[in-house]
């Protein structure tokens, strides 16, 4: 049985048991459930756990922060001067410098 289907089925039993007024033992017997298994699910639902299946995506978000200490590009002139740019600029601006 798929775990989410089992979770749904046991959650329905849990809700039915709560509204029945029966003890866990009596409800388990009446519903054909193993008492230990039903008790496990009661504890699980009371603690607020959704499932034993890891529901997170296999991917983690990646945040890329630019390193402001490293220039994006540099222009080295033949006279020894160097222009360092720390962010992307429009190509027409760079052309006007040359």
Helices and strands as residue ranges (DSSP letters): H 3-20, H 24-31, H 35-47, E 73-76, E 82-85, H 91-97
